[in-house]
Amino acid sequence: MPRQDPLYSIEFYESPGGDKPVLRWINENLTASRRRMLGYAIFRVLQRLGIGVCRSQFGRQLGGGLFEFRVQARPPGESEVALLRIFCHATGGHIILLLAAYDKGADPSPRRQSREIAVARQRLADFEARVRASHKHQRES
């Protein structure tokens, strides 16, 4: 039987106030068919490849620990192709952290892409600072 690598776990960045912006975006901004399509893509591609999506058509490295997961497909029952982007970070232990996301088809401008990447970098910095603070607190206890 061939060796099967474990699936990556998907986690949503959570702000200090408890908001999970990517999860909120999925639930509030995507149609039901786009949510299903994205969920399928996350399960079939991102959870299996993790950071390896950057060696495929589904992703690219952005540097500084950030990478982009790209979903481009026509959801069932819709006439337009969806161009969804999720900005991610691979943390230790087979975990992918979803930091920011948007519908590139609705706003394909480079300015929008740059803004979303900046938001993802800001959230990653916040996440890393909280992890460092937690580790420091554990060492001091």
N, C-alpha and C positions, 0 to 999 in steps of 0.2 A: 504494500500500500504506500503511495507517495506521501512524503512528509507535508503536512499542512501547517503553515505559519499561523500563529494566533491572530485573530482580528484585532485591529486597533480599536480602542475605546474612543468614543466621540464625547467630548465635554464642551459645554458652552461657557464662554467667559461670563463671569458674574461680577457686576459692578459692586462697589462697597455698599451701595443701597439695596442690593438684591436683584437688580434688573439683569436679565439675560437678553442683550440686544439682538443677537442673531436669532434666537428662538422667537422673540417677539416679532421680528421682521418676517420670519417664516409664517407665523400664525396670522399676522395682521395684514401683510402686504402681498402674499402669494395666493393665487386661486387654488382651489382644492386639487386640481389636476397638476399644477406646478409643485405644490407641496408633495404630492405622491411621487412625481418625477424626481424631485430633489432627494427625497428620502431613499428612493431606489438607487440613485447615483451615489449617495453617501454610502449606502450599504454595499453595493456591488463594486465600487471603485475605491473610495476614500478609506473605508474600513479595512479593505484588503491590502491596498498599496501603501497607505500612510504617506510619508514624505516621498515615497517612490512615485507618486503621481507626477512629480516633477520630471521624471524620465519618460513621460508619456504626453499625449495630446491634452490630457486633463489637468495639467498643472504647470507651474513655473516657479522657480526660486525668485524671491524678491530681496534676499539678503537680510542680515540681522535677525535670523531666526524666523522669518516670515515667509510663507509661500501661499500661492494662489491656487485654489481648486476651481476649475472651470467646468460648467455644465452647459452644454449647447445641444438642445433637442427640441422636438415638437411634442408638447404634451398631448395626450389623447384628448380629442374633442376640441382642440384649439387650432386656429389657422396659422398662427405666428410661431416661429421658433423662439424658444426661451434662451436667453444668454445670461445665466446667473453666475455670479462670482462670490466665492467665500474666501476670506483671508484667514489663514490658519497658522498654528505653531505646533510643532511636535515636541511634547514634553517627554520626560523619561517614562519608561514602563509602557510603551505602546499606547500612548495617549495623544490624541489630536485635539487641540483646543481651537474652537471656532470663535474668532475675534470680531469679525465684521463681515457684512455681506450686502450685496445690492443687485439689482436687475440692470445689467449693462444694456440690454435691449431697450429699456425704457429711457436710458440716458447714457449714450455711448461716448460722451465727451471725455477726452483725456483729463480734463480738470476734475470731473466727477471721480474718475479712477484714482487720481492723485489724492483727493480728499478722503476717499475710503481707505486707501493705504495708510494715510497719516492717522486716521482714527484707529486702524488696526495696530499700528506701531505704538500709539499712546496707550491702548488697552493692554498690549503686551508688556510695556514698561510698568504699568500699574500691577499687572499680574505678577511679574518677576519681583517687584519691590515687596509685595505682600508675602510671596514665598520666602524671600530672604528674611523679612521681619519675623515670620513664623519660625524659621530655622534658628534664628538668633534667640528668640524667646525660649525655644525648646532647649537650647544649649545652656541658657542661663538658669533654667528651672532645675 
